[in-house]
C-alpha cells in the first residue's frame, strides 16, 4: 500500500490492492459492482436526470497555477487513532471516543480553556428519505448523536466555554427528529442552521486564500469565522462523485444552499458539483477550497453503523453495514486516508479505480496542497490496526 513516487498515483491498480485485503468471493462481488455501476449508471442520483439550464451562474474555475505548483513540505508522521465499537451504547461510545482522543495526544493543542468550538455534523438529505428497513437514519447515513454527545462532554471537560453544533440542514425537522435537540441540551450546545444568518444579522464572506481552485471565497455564517476550534464529525460512507465522504467532504454542508444552486428548484448546492462534464474535476477541488477557508482542527469519523454503495438512500445501491469502528485525528487528510483504507480502498488511487470512479481523488489534491498526508507510510496509526478493522465497502 506504500507509494514511493511522490505526488503520483500508485503504480499498482485498485484491483491488486483489493485482492490483497479482500477474500476472493468478496473481491469478485466488489469488482462486479464497480463494472455494473459504470455500465448501467444504477447508482446515479435522481437529480442527475435534470437537464434544465441553470439560473445561477457557476463562478469560473481558477486557472491552475499557484495551487498546482505547490509541493508538500516535509512532514512529521500524522497520528490517527482507531477504536472498535459494536454499538451506540452511550457508555461504550463515551469510552471509545475518550480512548481515541487520548491516543492522539488529547485536546490541549485543539482548545484552551474558554474557547468556543463548532462541531460540524453530517445531516445530509433531510428527513423525507426513508432509510432501509430495520435501520434508522442515524444508523445508516447520518452522524449518530451519541458520538457528538461523547465528544461534547470531552470538550466541556477540556474547558470549552461554548459549543455549537452546526450544519446547513435540509429541513427544519432534522435536528429534532434525529436526536440533536436532546444532545444539545445534554452538553449545553447551541444548534446552528448554517443556511441562516442567526445568531448574527448577516452572512460573512470567507476567503480561501492564494491558489484557490474554484471559489475565491465562500458565503457562510459568521460563527464559522469566530469559533476558536472547528471539528468535523462525519459518517463513514462512499460517495457518487467523490468516492468517499468523510471529514473533509463533510464541509460541503457549511455553505447556505440558496447561494450555491444552479437552479432554484434544483438539488441543494448543485453549483458546487457542477454539470455532468464537470463532475470529475469540480467538486473535489471545491472540497479543497472549503477546507482551506475553514480548516479542521479535529476529525472524528462515525463508522459504527453506516452504509455502503452511496451517501444516502436516494441511491439504489445503498446498503446498511456495520463496520463497528470509530476513527479520529488532527490531520483530516490522514484521518480520511485511514478511514478510506479501513473501507477496503487504496487512499492514493485516482479514477477510474474504486472508490474514485467518477472524480479526482480530493485526498491527493489535499496532499499536493500541503494540507496533510494520505500516504499510509507517513501516518502513525494508534489503537486498533487498519487490518483489524477493515470492512470492504461496495463503492457507489
C-alpha positions as CSV (number, residue, x, y, z in Angstrom):
1,X,0.0,0.0,0.0
2,X,3.0,2.3,0.1
3,X,3.8,4.8,-2.5
4,X,7.3,5.8,-3.3
5,X,6.6,8.0,-6.3
6,X,5.9,11.4,-4.5
7,X,2.7,13.0,-5.7
8,X,1.9,10.4,-8.4
9,X,-0.7,7.7,-8.1
10,X,0.4,4.2,-7.1
11,X,1.6,2.1,-10.0
12,X,-0.5,-0.8,-8.8
13,X,-4.2,-0.9,-9.7
14,X,-7.1,-0.8,-7.3
15,X,-7.9,-4.4,-8.2
16,X,-4.5,-5.7,-7.0
17,X,-4.9,-3.7,-3.8
18,X,-8.4,-5.3,-3.2
19,X,-7.1,-8.8,-3.9
20,X,-4.6,-8.5,-1.1
21,X,-7.1,-7.4,1.6
22,X,-10.4,-8.9,0.5
23,X,-11.5,-12.6,0.3
24,X,-11.8,-13.8,-3.3
25,X,-15.6,-14.1,-3.2
26,X,-16.0,-10.6,-1.8
27,X,-13.4,-9.2,-4.3
28,X,-15.4,-10.6,-7.2
29,X,-18.6,-9.0,-5.8
30,X,-17.0,-5.6,-5.4
31,X,-15.4,-5.6,-8.9
32,X,-18.7,-6.8,-10.4
33,X,-20.5,-3.9,-8.6
34,X,-17.9,-1.4,-10.0
35,X,-18.4,-2.6,-13.6
36,X,-22.1,-2.8,-13.3
37,X,-22.3,0.6,-11.8
38,X,-20.2,2.1,-14.6
39,X,-22.2,0.4,-17.3
40,X,-25.7,0.9,-16.0
41,X,-25.5,4.1,-14.0
42,X,-27.7,2.4,-11.4
43,X,-26.0,4.4,-8.6
44,X,-26.7,7.6,-10.5
45,X,-28.7,10.0,-8.2
46,X,-32.2,11.1,-9.3
47,X,-31.2,14.7,-9.6
48,X,-28.7,14.0,-12.4
49,X,-31.6,13.3,-14.8
50,X,-32.5,17.0,-14.7
51,X,-31.1,18.9,-17.7
52,X,-32.6,22.4,-17.2
53,X,-30.4,25.4,-17.9
54,X,-29.1,26.9,-14.7
55,X,-30.4,30.3,-13.4
56,X,-27.4,30.7,-11.1
57,X,-24.0,31.0,-12.9
58,X,-21.1,28.9,-11.8
59,X,-18.1,31.0,-10.9
60,X,-15.2,30.3,-13.2
61,X,-12.6,27.8,-12.3
62,X,-9.3,29.5,-11.3
63,X,-6.6,29.0,-13.8
64,X,-4.2,26.3,-12.4
65,X,-1.0,28.0,-11.2
66,X,-0.1,28.6,-7.6
67,X,-2.2,25.7,-6.4
68,X,-0.8,23.1,-8.8
69,X,2.7,24.3,-8.3
70,X,2.7,23.9,-4.5
71,X,4.7,20.9,-3.3
72,X,4.2,19.4,0.1
73,X,6.7,20.3,2.7
74,X,8.5,17.6,4.7
75,X,6.0,16.2,7.2
76,X,6.3,14.5,10.6
77,X,4.2,11.4,10.9
78,X,0.5,12.2,11.4
79,X,-1.3,10.3,14.2
80,X,-4.7,8.7,13.6
81,X,-6.4,6.6,16.2
82,X,-8.8,3.7,15.6
83,X,-11.2,2.1,18.1
84,X,-13.7,-0.7,17.8
85,X,-17.3,-0.1,18.9
86,X,-20.0,-2.6,18.3
87,X,-23.0,-0.4,19.2
88,X,-24.1,3.1,20.1
89,X,-24.4,2.3,23.7
90,X,-23.8,5.6,25.5
91,X,-21.1,4.4,27.9
92,X,-19.3,2.4,25.2
93,X,-19.2,5.3,22.8
94,X,-18.0,7.7,25.6
95,X,-15.2,5.3,26.5
96,X,-14.1,4.7,22.9
97,X,-14.1,8.4,22.0
98,X,-12.1,9.2,25.0
99,X,-9.7,6.4,24.0
100,X,-9.3,8.0,20.5
101,X,-8.6,11.5,21.9
102,X,-6.1,10.2,24.4
103,X,-4.4,8.2,21.6
104,X,-3.8,11.3,19.5
105,X,-2.4,13.3,22.4
106,X,-5.5,14.8,24.0
107,X,-7.2,18.1,23.3
108,X,-4.7,20.6,24.7
109,X,-3.4,21.6,21.3
110,X,-7.0,21.8,19.9
111,X,-8.7,24.0,22.5
112,X,-7.9,26.1,25.5
113,X,-10.0,27.0,28.5
114,X,-12.7,29.4,27.4
115,X,-12.6,28.6,23.7
116,X,-15.7,28.5,21.5
117,X,-16.0,25.3,19.5
118,X,-18.1,24.4,16.4
119,X,-18.9,20.7,15.8
120,X,-19.9,20.1,12.1
121,X,-22.1,17.0,11.8
122,X,-23.4,15.3,8.6
123,X,-27.2,15.5,8.4
124,X,-27.5,15.1,4.6
125,X,-30.6,14.6,2.6
126,X,-33.3,15.8,5.0
127,X,-36.0,13.8,6.8
128,X,-38.1,13.0,3.8
129,X,-36.0,10.0,2.8
130,X,-36.8,6.6,4.3
131,X,-33.8,4.6,5.5
132,X,-33.6,0.9,4.6
133,X,-36.0,-1.3,6.6
134,X,-34.7,-2.2,10.1
135,X,-32.3,0.7,10.5
136,X,-32.6,4.4,11.3
137,X,-31.1,7.4,9.5
138,X,-28.5,7.7,12.3
139,X,-27.6,4.1,11.8
140,X,-27.1,4.3,8.1
141,X,-26.2,7.8,6.7
142,X,-26.4,10.5,9.4
143,X,-23.8,11.2,12.1
144,X,-25.1,9.5,15.2
145,X,-25.9,11.9,18.0
146,X,-24.3,9.7,20.7
147,X,-20.9,10.3,19.0
148,X,-21.4,14.0,19.2
149,X,-22.6,13.7,22.9
150,X,-19.4,11.9,23.8
151,X,-17.2,14.4,22.1
152,X,-19.1,17.3,23.6
153,X,-18.6,16.0,27.1
154,X,-14.8,15.8,26.5
155,X,-14.8,19.3,25.0
156,X,-16.5,20.6,28.1
157,X,-14.1,18.8,30.3
158,X,-11.2,20.4,28.4
159,X,-12.6,23.8,29.1
160,X,-14.7,24.8,26.1
161,X,-16.9,27.7,27.1
162,X,-19.4,27.4,24.3
163,X,-20.3,24.6,22.0
164,X,-22.1,24.9,18.7
165,X,-23.5,22.0,16.6
166,X,-23.6,23.3,13.1
167,X,-25.0,22.1,9.7
168,X,-26.8,23.7,6.8
169,X,-29.7,21.4,7.4
170,X,-32.0,20.2,4.6
171,X,-35.2,20.9,6.6
172,X,-36.2,22.3,10.0
173,X,-37.0,18.8,11.4
174,X,-33.5,17.4,11.0
175,X,-32.2,18.5,14.4
176,X,-35.4,17.4,16.2
177,X,-36.1,14.1,14.6
178,X,-32.5,12.8,14.6
179,X,-31.9,13.4,18.3
180,X,-29.8,16.6,18.2
181,X,-32.1,18.8,20.3
182,X,-31.7,16.3,23.2
183,X,-27.9,16.1,22.7
184,X,-27.6,19.9,22.5
185,X,-29.4,20.2,25.8
186,X,-27.3,17.5,27.4
187,X,-23.9,19.2,26.5
188,X,-25.3,22.7,26.7
189,X,-24.7,23.3,23.0
190,X,-26.4,25.7,20.6
191,X,-27.8,24.3,17.4
192,X,-27.0,26.5,14.3
193,X,-28.6,26.1,10.9
194,X,-25.8,27.4,8.6
195,X,-28.4,28.2,5.9
196,X,-29.5,31.2,8.1
197,X,-27.8,34.3,9.4
198,X,-28.6,33.7,13.1
199,X,-27.3,34.4,15.6
200,X,-25.9,37.3,13.5
201,X,-27.7,39.8,11.3
202,X,-25.9,38.9,8.1
203,X,-23.7,36.3,6.5
204,X,-19.9,36.5,6.1
205,X,-17.6,36.2,3.1
206,X,-14.8,33.9,3.9
207,X,-11.7,33.9,1.6
208,X,-9.9,30.7,0.6
209,X,-6.5,32.2,0.1
210,X,-4.0,32.3,-2.7
211,X,-4.1,29.4,-5.2
212,X,-7.8,28.8,-4.8
213,X,-9.3,26.3,-7.3
214,X,-12.9,27.0,-7.9
215,X,-14.1,29.6,-5.4
216,X,-12.1,32.6,-4.2
217,X,-14.4,32.9,-1.2
218,X,-17.5,31.4,0.3
219,X,-20.7,32.9,1.7
220,X,-21.1,31.5,5.3
221,X,-22.4,32.1,8.7
222,X,-20.1,34.3,10.9
223,X,-20.0,31.6,13.5
224,X,-17.5,29.6,11.4
225,X,-15.1,32.5,11.5
226,X,-15.5,33.4,15.1
227,X,-15.1,30.0,16.8
228,X,-11.7,29.1,18.2
229,X,-11.8,25.5,17.1
230,X,-13.6,23.6,14.4
231,X,-14.3,19.9,14.5
232,X,-15.7,17.7,11.7
233,X,-17.7,14.7,12.8
234,X,-18.6,12.7,9.7
235,X,-20.2,9.4,8.8
236,X,-18.1,6.8,7.1
237,X,-19.6,6.4,3.6
238,X,-18.9,6.2,-0.1
239,X,-20.0,9.0,-2.5
240,X,-21.3,9.0,-6.1
241,X,-19.0,11.7,-7.4
242,X,-16.2,12.0,-4.7
243,X,-15.6,8.3,-4.0
244,X,-15.7,8.8,-0.2
245,X,-17.4,11.2,2.0
246,X,-15.6,11.6,5.3
247,X,-14.3,14.6,7.4
248,X,-13.2,16.7,4.5
249,X,-16.2,16.1,2.2
250,X,-18.4,16.9,5.3
251,X,-17.6,20.6,4.8
252,X,-19.8,20.8,1.7
253,X,-22.6,21.3,4.2
254,X,-21.1,24.5,5.5
255,X,-22.5,26.9,2.9
256,X,-26.1,28.2,2.6
257,X,-27.8,26.2,-0.1
258,X,-29.6,29.2,-1.7
259,X,-26.3,30.7,-2.8
260,X,-24.9,27.5,-4.4
261,X,-27.7,26.2,-6.6
262,X,-27.7,26.0,-10.4
263,X,-31.5,26.4,-10.4
264,X,-33.9,27.5,-7.7
265,X,-35.7,24.2,-7.6
266,X,-32.6,22.1,-8.2
267,X,-30.9,19.9,-5.6
268,X,-29.0,21.7,-2.9
269,X,-25.6,23.1,-3.6
270,X,-25.7,21.8,-7.2
271,X,-23.3,24.6,-8.2
272,X,-20.6,23.0,-6.1
273,X,-21.0,19.8,-8.0
274,X,-21.3,21.4,-11.5
275,X,-22.8,19.9,-14.6
276,X,-22.2,16.4,-15.9
277,X,-18.9,17.3,-17.7
278,X,-17.5,18.9,-14.6
279,X,-18.1,16.1,-12.1
280,X,-14.6,14.7,-12.5
281,X,-12.8,17.8,-11.5
282,X,-15.1,20.4,-9.9
283,X,-16.4,19.0,-6.6
284,X,-13.0,17.5,-5.5
285,X,-11.5,21.0,-5.8
286,X,-14.4,22.7,-4.1
287,X,-13.7,20.4,-1.2
288,X,-10.1,21.7,-1.0
289,X,-11.3,25.3,-1.2
290,X,-13.8,24.7,1.6
291,X,-11.1,23.1,3.8
292,X,-8.8,26.0,3.2
293,X,-11.4,28.5,4.0
294,X,-12.4,26.7,7.2
295,X,-9.6,24.4,8.4
296,X,-10.4,21.4,10.5
297,X,-8.7,21.1,13.9
298,X,-10.0,17.6,14.8
299,X,-11.7,15.0,12.6
300,X,-13.9,12.2,14.1
301,X,-15.5,9.6,11.8
302,X,-18.5,7.5,12.8
303,X,-18.2,4.1,11.3
304,X,-20.0,2.1,13.9
305,X,-23.1,1.6,11.7
306,X,-23.3,3.1,8.3
307,X,-24.0,2.1,4.7
308,X,-22.1,1.2,1.5
309,X,-22.9,1.9,-2.1
310,X,-23.6,5.6,-1.7
311,X,-24.1,8.5,0.7
312,X,-27.8,8.1,1.2
313,X,-31.0,6.1,0.4
314,X,-31.5,8.0,-2.8
315,X,-29.0,5.5,-4.4
316,X,-30.3,2.2,-5.5
317,X,-27.1,0.5,-4.4
318,X,-27.3,1.9,-0.8
319,X,-27.0,-0.9,1.7
320,X,-26.6,-0.8,5.5
321,X,-23.4,-2.2,7.0
322,X,-21.8,-2.4,10.5
323,X,-18.1,-1.9,10.4
324,X,-18.0,-1.2,14.1
325,X,-15.3,1.4,14.1
326,X,-14.5,5.0,15.2
327,X,-11.5,6.9,13.8
328,X,-10.0,10.3,14.9
329,X,-7.1,12.5,14.0
330,X,-5.9,16.1,14.0
331,X,-4.8,15.8,10.3
332,X,-8.1,15.4,8.5
333,X,-6.3,14.2,5.3
334,X,-4.6,11.4,7.2
335,X,-7.8,10.6,9.1
336,X,-9.8,10.3,5.9
337,X,-7.0,8.2,4.3
338,X,-7.0,5.8,7.2
339,X,-10.8,5.6,7.0
340,X,-10.6,5.0,3.3
341,X,-8.2,2.1,3.8
342,X,-10.4,0.7,6.6
343,X,-13.2,0.7,3.9
344,X,-11.1,-1.6,1.8
345,X,-9.8,1.1,-0.7
346,X,-6.4,2.5,-1.5
347,X,-6.4,6.2,-0.5
348,X,-3.9,7.3,-3.1
349,X,-5.5,5.9,-6.3
350,X,-7.5,8.1,-8.8
351,X,-10.2,7.5,-11.3
352,X,-11.2,5.0,-12.7
353,X,-10.2,2.9,-9.7
354,X,-12.6,2.4,-6.8
355,X,-13.8,4.3,-4.9
356,X,-12.8,7.3,-7.1
357,X,-14.8,6.0,-10.1
358,X,-16.0,9.4,-11.4
359,X,-14.0,12.1,-9.8
360,X,-10.4,13.1,-8.9
361,X,-9.2,11.9,-5.5
362,X,-9.5,15.0,-3.3
363,X,-7.1,13.4,-0.8
364,X,-4.4,13.5,-3.4
365,X,-5.3,17.2,-4.1
366,X,-5.1,17.9,-0.4
367,X,-1.7,16.2,-0.2
368,X,-0.4,18.3,-3.1
369,X,-1.6,21.5,-1.4
370,X,0.3,20.6,1.8
371,X,-2.9,20.2,3.8
372,X,-2.0,16.8,5.2
373,X,-1.0,13.3,4.1
374,X,-2.9,10.5,2.6
375,X,0.2,8.3,2.3
376,X,-0.3,5.5,4.8
377,X,3.5,5.1,5.3
378,X,3.5,8.7,6.6
379,X,0.8,8.0,9.2
380,X,1.2,6.6,12.7
381,X,-1.9,4.5,13.5
382,X,-2.6,4.1,17.2
383,X,-5.1,1.8,18.9
384,X,-6.5,-0.9,16.5
385,X,-4.7,-1.6,13.3
386,X,-6.3,-0.9,9.9
387,X,-6.1,-4.7,9.1
388,X,-8.0,-5.5,12.3
389,X,-11.0,-3.2,11.5
390,X,-11.0,-3.4,7.7
391,X,-14.6,-3.8,6.3
392,X,-14.7,-3.8,2.5
393,X,-17.3,-1.4,1.2
394,X,-19.0,-1.7,-2.2
395,X,-18.4,1.7,-3.9
396,X,-21.1,3.9,-5.3
